[in-house]
Amino acid sequence: MKLWQGRFQKGTSSITEDFNSSIAVDQRMYREDILGSMAHARMLGECGIIPGEDSVLIINGLQSILEDADKGLLEFTVEAEDIHMNVETLLIERIGEAGKRLHTGRSRNDQVALDFRMYMKKGTREVEDMVLDLLRVILDLAKEHKDTIMAGYTHLQKAQPVTLGHHLMAYFQMFSRDLTRFIDSEKRMDHMPLGSGALAGTTYPIDRYMVAAELGFGKITENSMDGVSDRDFALEFLGASSILMMHLSRFCEEIIIWNSNEFGYVEMDDAFSTGSSIMPQKKNPDIAELVRGKTGRVYGDLVALLTIMKGLPLAYNKDMQEDKETTFDALDTVKACLAAFTPMLSTATFNKDRMMEKLRGGFLNATDAADYLVMQGVPFRSAHEVIGRMVNYCIINGKALDDLSQDELTSFSDKFGNDILEFIKMENCLQRRKTYGGPSSAAMDTAIDNARNFIESIESLKY
């Protein structure tokens, strides 16, 4: 018999039971549900709302259910609809009439809001730890390749010389912002909704602060209707996850390109690559491709929940049962992607010689050649035009700027001195870029120090 059956004169159809049930999705919140119920029962007893002996009996019964659930000894049923009713049904079976007092002063509406927040607080912290691990790997690689010169690109065309370390530190910045987004979103998850009731609170003299303290919440929700109908915390998690996945996807796209024979910048470790069933020579960057593909899945989860929530009147509506499937899918996907991507990156081998070889042919020092003329008093636009003609001349004659003789150089401008070829060497072009945030060794030292300080500040905050 359903715990809510009193209003009804006939049983529910098996179709309704299957369609209405959420236990297949929300059973993963059994620990949060039980711990929340234990805190609620303790509060009911302390406040004299239920007899103290019943409170103790309920807490002990819930503890036994938790232990059995942890051991995998329980089988949750569709008939009990969701994790909340499954746990309550088991409790009543184990301790009898006292178990029926557990639901005093609460509703499944505020109960599920509590469980969901507790579960996502834990999940968000797990993601934060995994992003922090990725940041450590990127920082180590950036230090290792601080002086590994490579071509920087715009429009996927060679642009100016940078270093691999500088390139990697761009992703450090992206993922550091992702980490702070998750940490920031966790602050708004940290509001305890239990006590909101179905939508209008409760007439019982409950102590919401007591429950919040036991469950590790810093605050309680301010409005009972918002308390049961708010899913902003899930949407924020999905938003932060989508941006994180976008950054991972961009990184994966570059790894896939760099891994190609045409580039040859990186070799993936055998443990994080796969082969072809028909082409024996193939070594495919499947992890990077899968992360890139799964990004769309997380985007879909965000759009799905936004769409579910966009037309709902206050307060709780059954549509919101769909919130957990999308959010849990994104959580699982993000964790799986980070768990695969981080070791894939840490074991990759970067081909420094290939990167140096590829510096030729793209006129990456053309801007510096123009800057040289500017330093001799030539207006930048005029210098730009001179170097443009020089590049065109080099293309026609199959040369690089470095290959031009002094006579050829001065035929374009008499401002070119004997020091021009030394000036436009790739190493010198790179080291002159000393501006804060630039790729020179000095600027990179500062960036690496800042990154290390950022990681240490997060570690001190979390641990």
Buried (B, 14 or more C-beta within 10 A) or exposed (E): EBBEEEEEEEEBEEEEBEEBBBBEBBBBBBBBBBBBBBBBBBBBBEBEBBEEEBBBBBBBBBEBBBEEBEEEEBEBBBBBBBBBBBBBBBBBEBBEEBBBBBBBBBBBBBBBBBBBBBBBBBBBBBBBBBBBBBBBBBBEBBBEBBBBBBBBBEEEEBBBBBBBBBBBBBBBBBBBEBBBBBBEBBEBBBBBBBBBBBBEBBEBEBBBBBBBBBBEBEEBBEBBBBBBBBBEBBBBBBBBBBBBBBBBBBBBBBBBBBBEEEBBBBBBEEEBBBEEEEEEEEEBBBBBBBBBEBBEEBBBBBEBBBEBBEEBEEBBBEEBBBBBBBBBBBBEBBBEBBEBBBBBBBBBEBBBEBBBEBBBEBBBBBBBBBBBBBEBEBEEEEBBBBBEEBBEBBEEEEBBBBEBEEEBBBEBBEBBBEEBBEBBBBEEBBBEBEEEBBBBEEBBEBBBEBBEEBBEEBEEEEE
